[in-house]
């Protein structure tokens, strides 16, 4: 109802200090409150399993649902745990569009039978930025195409990744890349000052130490 929507939008959190705050944040995005032009700040370590973006209020996958604001993790940790995921795009930030994700530390355990799992951001479109993020997640997947920081940049999108580190583990599956899983056709990705220093890698095949691309990738350094 309009009353429900209004209440959720009015209470959409801009400070994240608990799992409840995070879940309310994800719920607001699922109802269409995309935070465009707004800031969200994390102020404490949290443990979550809910993803932001990519699903409607009923939990059904929806490609039109995005986070479009700026999220600053404040160098606090998001422990993200997801077991036996079957859907594509499994990450704390499932779908972003024109967003900035910065100063986020992600850890936890993710297992999946599909693609684009265990990163900080699963899918990016528009012109988005992911900066100063660390992913220490333990990722196991029988699917293919994964990236340690971002799973995929959509066709026509531009993504700037800088100052990011993957130091978690990658197990099973194929087509893994340390920072960016796939820059799709027509996309542009600018990658700078990033490190891939995994604790361990045990995968069937890799597609690139840093990235896989059908578009244009500028690895600056």
N, C-alpha and C positions, 0 to 999 in steps of 0.2 A: 504494500500500500504506500501511498505518498507519505503518510505519517511515519511509517517504518523507515523509508528512505531518508526523510528529513532528519529523523533522530540519529541514524547511523552517520550521516554526513556531518551533523552538528558535533557529534562526539568523536569524529575521526581523530585518532591520536597523532600528535606531532612529536611526542617524546616517548621513547621506548625504553622501559626499565624492567619489564617482566614479560613472561610468556603471554599473559593476558593482554598486555599492550600490543604485542606483536600480532596476536590473533585478531584483535580489534582492527589493527592496521590492515591486515590482509582482508578482513571482512569488508572494510570500507572500500578497498580497491575492487573487490568482487562485485560490489553494488554500483561501481562506476565512478567512484571518487578517486580520480587518478593523480591527485596532488600536483597537477601541472603548475609550475612556478612556485611551489611551496617546498619548505624544508622539513625533513624528519630527522631527528637526532636520537641515537642510542646512547644511554647513559649508564648502562650496567650490563654485565654478562648475562646471557639468556640461553635457554635450551628450548628448541622449537622443532616442530615437524610440518607446520603449515607453510605453504608457499605463497608468495605475493605475486598476483597477476596470473592470467592464464586460465581462470575458472570463474564462472558466474556465481551468484549467491547460493545456488543449489549444489555447487561443487562440480558442475559439468564443465569440461574443458571448453574454453571460449577464446579464440584467437584475437578477439577484439578488446580483451581486458588487459590493460597495461598499467604499470607504475610509470609516471612521467615526471616525478619530482626529483629532488636531491635528497639522498639518504647518506648521512654522516654517521658512521659507526663509532666515532670517537675512540678508535683503537680498542673498543670492547669486543668481546667474543660472542659470536653466534654459534652455538653448538646445534648443528642441524642433523637430525637422525631420520632416515627414511629407509625402511626395510621392504624388500620385495616389490619395489615400484615396477609397474608395468607400462606406465605412460611415458611418452617423450617429454623431455624438458623437466628435469628434476633438480631443483636448486632452491635456495632461500628466495632468490628473486627469479621467478619463473619467466616472466616476460616484462621487458622494459622498452620504452619508446621515448627517445629524447631525454633520457634520465641521466643523472650522475650518481654513481655509487662510489663512495670514498671512505677510506680509513676503516674498512671492515675486516675483521678476522673471522674466518669460518673454520670450524672443525666438526668432528662427528663421524658418523658411519652411514654410508649410502650403498644400497645394493639395488640393482635394476636389471631388467631384461630388455631395456629399450635404449634409445640414443640420448645424447646430451644430458648426462647425469653427473651429479656431484660437484658441479662448478659453483662459483659465486653467483653468476648470472647465466641462466640457461639459454635465453633467446633475447637478442637485442635488435631493435630497428630504429629508424630515424637517425639522428646524430646523438649518440650517447657516449658517456665517459665512464670508465672504470679505473680508479686510480688509488694507489697506496693500499691495496688489498692483499691479504695473505690467506691462502687456502691450505689447511692442513688435514683435510678430510681423507678418510680411508674409503676408497671407492672400488666397488666390485660390480662389474657389469658384463653380461653375456651379449649385450648389444654392441653397436659400433658408433664411432664418431663422438668423441668426448674431448673436452678441453679443461685444463686445470683451473682456469679463471672464468672463461666464457665459453659456452657451448657452441652457439652459432650466431653469426650476424646475418640478418635477413637480406634478401635481394634489394639493392638500392640503398641499403643502410650504410652509415659511417660510424665506426667505433674507434675511440681512442683509448688504448690501454697503456697505462704507465705506472712504474713503481710497484709492480705486483709480483708476488712470489707464490709458486706452488711448491710445498714441501711435504705433501701428504703421500698416500700410496695409491697405486693404480694396479688393479688385478683383473685378469681375464679380458675377453672382448677383443675388438680390433679397431684400428684407426684412431689411436689415441694421439693427442698433441698436448704439449706441456702447458701452453697458455690459451690458445684459441682452437677450438675443435674444428670449426669450418667457417670460412668467409665465403658466403654463397655468391653465385653469379651476380655481377653488377654491384657488389658491395665493396667498400673500402675499409681497411683496418690499419690503423697506425699504432705500432707496438714499440714502446721504448722503455729502457731501464727495467726490464723484467727478468726474473730468474726462475728457472725450472731446476729445482734441486730436490727431487723426490726422495722420501725415505726408502721407498722400494718401488720397482716396476716389474710386474710379471704379467705381460700381455701377449696376445697372439701375434700382433703386428702393430707397428706405429706408422703414422702417416707423415709425421714431422716432429722434430724435437720441440719446436715452439708453436707452429701453426700448420693448418691444412687450408688450402684456398682454391676456389674457382673464380675468385675476384681479384682485387688488388690489395696486396699487403705491403706496407712500408715498415720493415723492421729497422727502426732508426738506430738502435743500439742494444 
